[in-house]
């Protein structure tokens, strides 16, 4: 798999997690797990190749997006 294809697959999985995972508890737990795994992999791997760097950065950004991002299961803005 080439690097652009891997990046596309990682971004698709990130999109599905960030925008389709509804329960708040699952979003926060998955965000903590993904960001923790990404940070651990970043500091534990002695040499990161291009492919593994793409995966690690996607893990970290997905985790942070899930932790601190907007919760899409709440009511839409403007509705009361």
Kinemage of the C-alpha trace (Angstrom):
@kinemage 1
@onewidth
@group {chain A} dominant
@subgroup {mainchain}
@vectorlist {calphas} color= white
{ca unk a 1} P 0.000 0.000 0.000
{ca unk a 2} L 1.440 3.356 -0.960
{ca unk a 3} L 1.668 6.253 1.458
{ca unk a 4} L -1.166 8.306 -0.124
{ca unk a 5} L -3.450 5.268 -0.016
{ca unk a 6} L -2.576 4.641 3.624
{ca unk a 7} L -3.231 8.289 4.433
{ca unk a 8} L -6.639 8.055 2.729
{ca unk a 9} L -7.581 4.925 4.656
{ca unk a 10} L -6.481 6.494 7.949
{ca unk a 11} L -8.418 9.687 7.261
{ca unk a 12} L -11.533 7.685 6.337
{ca unk a 13} L -11.361 5.794 9.617
{ca unk a 14} L -10.780 9.070 11.467
{ca unk a 15} L -13.815 10.643 9.765
{ca unk a 16} L -16.004 7.689 10.687
{ca unk a 17} L -14.873 7.799 14.306
{ca unk a 18} L -15.130 11.556 14.778
{ca unk a 19} L -18.441 12.141 13.020
{ca unk a 20} L -20.333 8.863 13.419
{ca unk a 21} L -19.502 7.754 16.983
{ca unk a 22} L -22.432 9.106 18.980
{ca unk a 23} L -22.350 8.173 22.687
{ca unk a 24} L -20.280 10.646 24.677
{ca unk a 25} L -18.737 7.972 26.891
{ca unk a 26} L -17.520 6.016 23.860
{ca unk a 27} L -16.155 9.183 22.240
{ca unk a 28} L -14.150 10.116 25.317
{ca unk a 29} L -12.917 6.568 25.952
{ca unk a 30} L -11.906 6.060 22.329
{ca unk a 31} L -10.248 9.482 22.278
{ca unk a 32} L -8.222 8.696 25.373
{ca unk a 33} L -7.215 5.279 24.037
{ca unk a 34} L -6.261 6.534 20.568
{ca unk a 35} L -4.302 9.552 21.758
{ca unk a 36} L -2.541 7.469 24.408
{ca unk a 37} L -1.627 4.780 21.887
{ca unk a 38} L -0.405 7.407 19.442
{ca unk a 39} L 1.783 9.188 21.978
{ca unk a 40} L 3.162 5.889 23.288
{ca unk a 41} L 3.955 4.695 19.769
{ca unk a 42} L 5.566 8.031 18.902
{ca unk a 43} L 7.960 7.889 21.835
{ca unk a 44} L 8.539 4.118 21.882
{ca unk a 45} L 9.405 3.634 18.201
{ca unk a 46} L 13.104 4.281 17.616
{ca unk a 47} L 12.772 5.123 13.926
{ca unk a 48} L 9.472 5.968 12.295
{ca unk a 49} L 9.143 5.278 8.585
{ca unk a 50} L 6.766 7.317 6.463
{ca unk a 51} L 3.961 4.775 6.749
{ca unk a 52} L 4.227 4.362 10.502
{ca unk a 53} L 4.478 8.138 10.984
{ca unk a 54} L 1.221 8.571 9.050
{ca unk a 55} L -0.522 6.006 11.247
{ca unk a 56} L 0.857 7.450 14.494
{ca unk a 57} L -0.095 11.022 13.610
{ca unk a 58} L -3.568 9.877 12.578
{ca unk a 59} L -3.956 8.069 15.901
{ca unk a 60} L -3.005 11.174 17.844
{ca unk a 61} L -5.183 13.581 15.852
{ca unk a 62} L -8.146 11.202 15.966
{ca unk a 63} L -7.799 10.863 19.716
{ca unk a 64} L -7.551 14.592 20.285
{ca unk a 65} L -10.480 15.187 17.922
{ca unk a 66} L -12.603 12.723 19.857
{ca unk a 67} L -11.584 14.085 23.250
{ca unk a 68} L -11.944 17.801 22.622
{ca unk a 69} L -14.197 17.918 19.574
{ca unk a 70} L -17.826 18.852 19.466
{ca unk a 71} L -20.248 16.165 20.547
{ca unk a 72} L -22.504 15.562 17.550
{ca unk a 73} L -25.071 13.598 19.549
{ca unk a 74} L -26.303 16.778 21.253
{ca unk a 75} L -29.117 18.846 19.831
{ca unk a 76} L -28.355 20.898 16.749
{ca unk a 77} L -27.542 24.560 17.303
{ca unk a 78} L -30.502 26.865 16.967
{ca unk a 79} L -33.015 24.322 18.226
{ca unk a 80} L -34.503 24.751 21.653
